[in-house]
Amino acid sequence: MEINKVGLSSIKPVNTKLNNETGVDFKDIMNEQLEKLNNKQVEADNYINDLISGENVDLHQVMIATEEARLSLELVVQIRNKVVEAYKELNNMQL
């Protein structure tokens, strides 16, 4: 049984397009999701400011908004950790 050796010339560059038909970039998806995270953080801050200033705000809505913002941030941090871990693993691979 013979093992074929793969040369570096046969390795193709990574395509950042997720789907050639839609033409969606990974970068665009990440920017969109970070924008959503920022909007959740701003919304929670606005609810908290309204509550502190004495406006008529439902406490349950404030708690829901702050918890959504916290969970969204935690998710983004975990995704970042996994991406960094994958990057380090790829860097440690020997060719």
C-alpha positions in Angstrom: 0.0 0.0 0.0 1.5 3.3 -1.1 0.9 6.5 0.7 0.5 9.6 -1.5 2.3 12.6 -0.4 0.5 15.9 -0.7 2.5 18.8 -1.8 2.0 22.4 -0.6 1.1 23.4 -4.2 -2.1 21.2 -4.0 -3.4 23.1 -0.9 -6.1 25.6 -1.9 -6.5 28.9 -0.1 -9.4 29.1 2.3 -12.4 30.7 0.7 -14.1 33.2 3.1 -17.4 32.8 1.2 -19.8 30.5 3.1 -21.9 29.9 0.1 -20.9 30.8 -3.4 -24.6 31.1 -4.5 -25.4 33.7 -1.8 -22.0 35.4 -1.6 -22.2 35.9 2.1 -18.8 36.7 3.8 -17.9 35.3 7.2 -16.8 38.8 8.1 -20.2 40.2 7.2 -22.0 37.7 9.4 -19.7 38.4 12.3 -20.2 42.1 12.0 -24.0 41.7 11.8 -24.0 39.5 14.9 -21.7 41.9 16.8 -24.1 44.8 15.8 -27.0 42.8 17.3 -25.1 42.2 20.5 -24.3 45.9 20.7 -28.0 46.7 20.2 -29.0 44.4 23.0 -26.5 46.0 25.3 -27.8 49.5 24.4 -31.4 48.4 24.9 -30.6 47.0 28.4 -28.7 50.2 29.3 -31.7 52.3 28.2 -34.1 50.2 30.3 -31.9 50.6 33.3 -31.5 54.3 32.8 -35.3 54.7 32.5 -35.8 52.7 35.7 -33.2 54.7 37.6 -34.7 58.0 36.4 -38.1 57.0 37.7 -40.0 56.5 34.4 -42.8 54.0 34.3 -40.9 50.9 33.2 -41.9 47.3 33.9 -39.2 45.7 36.1 -39.7 42.4 34.4 -38.9 43.9 31.1 -35.7 45.5 32.5 -34.6 42.1 34.0 -35.3 40.3 30.7 -33.4 42.8 28.6 -30.4 42.8 31.0 -30.4 39.0 31.1 -30.6 38.7 27.3 -27.7 41.2 27.0 -25.6 39.2 29.5 -26.3 35.9 27.8 -25.5 37.3 24.4 -22.2 38.6 25.6 -21.4 35.3 27.3 -22.1 33.5 24.0 -19.9 35.8 22.0 -17.1 35.4 24.5 -17.4 31.6 24.2 -17.4 31.7 20.4 -14.3 33.9 20.5 -12.6 31.4 22.8 -13.4 28.6 20.5 -12.1 30.5 17.4 -8.8 31.4 19.3 -8.5 27.8 20.3 -8.9 26.6 16.8 -6.5 29.1 15.5 -3.8 28.0 18.0 -4.4 24.4 17.1 -4.0 25.2 13.4 -0.8 27.1 14.1 0.6 24.1 16.0 0.0 21.7 13.1 3.1 20.5 11.3 3.1 20.3 7.5 
